Amino acid sequence: MKLADKNIKQVRYLLIPIFILLSIFLYFYMDYFFETGLDYYGHYLSEMEKPTGEKERSFEGKIENENMTLKLIPLSGDDTFIEVTGEEFTSEYLLEGAHLEETFRLFDGSNHLLLSGTLGSEGIRTENGETIDAYTYMPVAVEPYGIEKPDPVLVVLIAAGLRERSRGTLPVLFLGGLILLSLFIDIAFPDFFFRLKNLKWRGDIEVPELYRTMQRLSWFIGPFLLMAFLYFSI
């Protein structure tokens, strides 16, 4: 038993540099995870930094192996100019009125009226009384609409700031946090999960050598699996 305890302490010392690297990774990861951007047809476009004092907002990303840029340019009054640019196309729109509980009108580059209604805190109320939820709405992706010519409802939601989100998803972050917490608990209290499994909290307990071997293996592999899991989740 003393030999097993000694081996556990040695493994803990070896894990110190691994956890230092993991902490550095998580520091930069959290900043990247909560980066602001918007949802465009299920793809993430990240917001680019703008010079101090500039009101124009620009979002960039790659959709179906094509680089895209979406710009929101405030005009006089409540009007907003929207420009969607790809490698071989440009779509332009003008949104008149973008304040909550006020009416709006959306025009395309040829000055054709595409959509009108009232903008609410949770979405759009069209003139025929239909309510469109900003967070559950799935933009139309069939002709004539698609990535190159976005659904007018999506354009209005983007211009009103109702499709903005962080790069990562909170449920994934929560799951990653549980994995990390369980790893810390298992290293700090090597018998905790074995006692939990057997519902024995007091007195000596005999831990099988196979369990110890798998435990030490998980200590080494766990941090790298966690980093890979969090990386591919955004």
C-alpha positions in Angstrom: 0.0 0.0 0.0 2.8 2.4 0.8 4.4 1.6 -2.6 1.2 2.4 -4.3 0.9 5.7 -2.5 4.5 6.5 -3.4 3.8 5.8 -7.1 0.7 8.1 -7.0 2.8 10.9 -5.6 5.4 10.5 -8.3 2.7 10.6 -11.0 1.3 13.8 -9.5 4.7 15.5 -9.7 4.9 14.4 -13.4 1.5 15.9 -14.1 2.5 19.4 -12.9 4.0 20.6 -16.3 1.0 19.1 -18.1 -1.4 21.1 -16.0 0.7 24.2 -16.5 0.3 23.8 -20.3 -3.4 23.1 -19.9 -3.8 26.3 -17.9 -2.1 28.3 -20.6 -4.3 26.7 -23.2 -7.5 27.4 -21.3 -6.5 31.1 -20.8 -6.3 31.7 -24.5 -9.2 29.3 -25.2 -11.6 31.2 -23.0 -10.9 34.5 -24.8 -11.4 32.8 -28.2 -14.5 31.0 -27.0 -16.3 34.2 -26.0 -15.3 36.1 -29.2 -18.2 37.9 -30.6 -19.6 37.3 -34.0 -22.9 36.4 -35.8 -24.7 33.3 -37.1 -25.0 33.3 -40.9 -26.7 30.2 -42.3 -25.3 28.1 -39.5 -21.8 29.4 -40.0 -19.9 31.7 -37.6 -18.6 35.0 -38.9 -16.3 36.7 -36.4 -16.4 40.4 -35.7 -13.3 42.3 -36.8 -11.7 45.0 -34.7 -12.7 48.5 -35.8 -10.7 51.8 -35.4 -11.7 53.9 -32.4 -14.7 56.1 -33.2 -15.8 54.0 -36.3 -19.4 52.9 -36.2 -19.1 50.4 -39.1 -19.1 46.8 -38.1 -17.4 44.1 -40.2 -17.7 40.3 -39.8 -15.5 37.8 -41.6 -15.4 34.0 -42.0 -15.2 31.1 -44.3 -18.4 29.4 -45.6 -18.2 26.4 -47.9 -14.5 27.1 -48.5 -15.3 30.7 -49.6 -14.2 33.7 -47.7 -17.0 36.1 -46.9 -17.4 39.5 -45.4 -20.6 41.1 -44.0 -20.6 44.8 -43.2 -23.1 46.9 -41.3 -22.8 50.6 -42.0 -24.9 53.1 -40.1 -26.4 55.9 -42.2 -28.2 59.0 -41.3 -31.2 58.5 -38.9 -32.0 54.9 -38.2 -31.0 53.5 -41.6 -28.4 50.8 -42.0 -26.5 49.7 -45.1 -25.8 46.0 -45.3 -23.2 44.5 -47.6 -22.5 40.8 -48.1 -19.4 40.1 -50.1 -18.0 36.8 -51.3 -15.2 35.9 -53.7 -17.4 36.3 -56.7 -20.5 38.2 -55.6 -21.8 41.2 -53.6 -25.3 41.7 -52.2 -26.4 45.1 -50.9 -29.4 46.0 -48.7 -30.8 49.1 -47.0 -32.7 48.8 -43.8 -34.9 51.8 -42.9 -35.6 51.9 -39.1 -33.8 49.5 -36.7 -35.1 50.5 -33.3 -37.1 48.1 -31.1 -40.9 48.4 -31.3 -40.6 50.5 -34.4 -41.5 49.7 -38.0 -38.8 48.9 -40.6 -38.5 48.4 -44.3 -35.8 46.4 -46.1 -34.8 47.2 -49.7 -32.4 45.4 -51.9 -29.7 47.0 -54.1 -32.3 47.7 -56.8 -34.5 49.5 -54.4 -37.1 46.8 -54.3 -39.0 46.4 -51.1 -38.3 42.9 -49.7 -39.8 43.0 -46.2 -41.5 45.3 -43.7 -42.9 44.9 -40.2 -42.1 45.8 -36.6 -38.9 44.9 -34.8 -39.2 43.4 -31.3 -36.7 42.4 -28.7 -37.2 38.7 -29.6 -37.6 39.0 -33.3 -39.9 40.3 -36.0 -43.6 41.0 -36.3 -44.6 41.1 -40.0 -47.4 43.2 -41.4 -49.7 40.1 -41.7 -49.3 39.5 -37.9 -46.8 36.7 -38.1 -44.2 36.6 -35.3 -40.6 35.4 -36.2 -38.4 34.4 -33.3 -34.8 35.5 -33.8 -33.2 32.6 -32.0 -35.1 29.7 -33.4 -35.7 31.0 -37.0 -34.1 28.9 -39.7 -33.3 31.1 -42.7 -34.6 30.1 -46.1 -31.9 28.5 -48.2 -33.8 27.6 -51.4 -34.0 29.6 -54.6 -33.9 32.5 -54.8 -32.3 32.8 -51.4 -29.1 31.3 -50.1 -25.6 32.3 -48.9 -25.0 34.6 -51.9 -28.5 36.2 -51.6 -29.6 35.8 -48.0 -33.1 35.5 -46.8 -34.6 39.0 -46.1 -35.6 38.0 -42.6 -32.0 36.9 -41.8 -30.7 40.3 -43.1 -33.1 42.2 -40.8 -32.2 40.0 -37.8 -28.5 40.5 -38.4 -28.7 44.3 -38.9 -30.7 44.5 -35.7 -28.1 42.6 -33.8 -30.4 39.7 -33.0 -28.2 37.0 -34.6 -25.0 37.8 -32.6 -23.5 35.0 -30.5 -20.2 33.8 -29.1 -17.9 31.5 -31.1 -18.4 28.6 -28.7 -21.4 27.1 -27.1 -22.0 27.1 -23.3 -23.2 23.5 -23.0 -19.9 22.3 -24.5 -18.0 24.6 -22.1 -20.0 23.2 -19.2 -19.3 19.6 -20.2 -15.6 20.4 -20.6 -15.6 22.0 -17.1 -17.1 18.8 -15.7 -14.4 16.7 -17.3 -11.7 19.0 -15.9 -13.3 19.0 -12.5 -13.5 15.3 -12.3 -9.8 15.0 -13.4 -8.8 17.4 -10.6 -10.8 15.5 -8.0 -9.4 12.1 -9.1 -5.8 13.4 -8.8 -6.3 15.2 -5.5 -8.3 12.3 -4.0 -7.3 9.1 -5.8 -9.8 6.9 -3.9 -12.8 9.2 -4.3 -14.5 7.7 -7.3 -13.7 4.1 -6.3 -15.3 4.8 -2.9 -18.2 6.5 -4.6 -18.7 3.4 -6.7 -18.7 1.1 -3.7 -20.4 3.6 -1.3 -17.7 3.2 1.3 -16.5 6.5 2.8 -14.7 5.4 6.0 -12.0 3.0 6.8 -9.4 1.3 4.6 -10.4 0.2 1.1 -8.5 -2.2 -1.2 -8.1 -0.7 -4.7 -7.3 -3.3 -7.5 -4.0 -2.7 -9.2 -5.8 -2.7 -12.6 -7.9 0.3 -11.4 -4.7 2.1 -10.3 -3.1 1.4 -13.7 -6.1 2.7 -15.7 -6.3 5.7 -13.3 -2.7 6.8 -13.9 -3.2 6.3 -17.6 -6.3 8.5 -17.6 -4.3 11.2 -15.7 -1.8 11.5 -18.6 -4.3 11.1 -21.4 -7.1 13.2 -19.9 -5.6 16.7 -20.3 -4.8 16.1 -23.9 -8.2 14.7 -24.7 -9.8 17.6 -23.0 -7.8 20.1 -25.0 -8.6 18.4 -28.3 -12.3 18.2 -27.2 -12.5 21.9 -26.5 -10.6 22.9 -29.6 -12.9 21.0 -32.0 -16.0 22.3 -30.2 -15.7 25.8 -31.6 
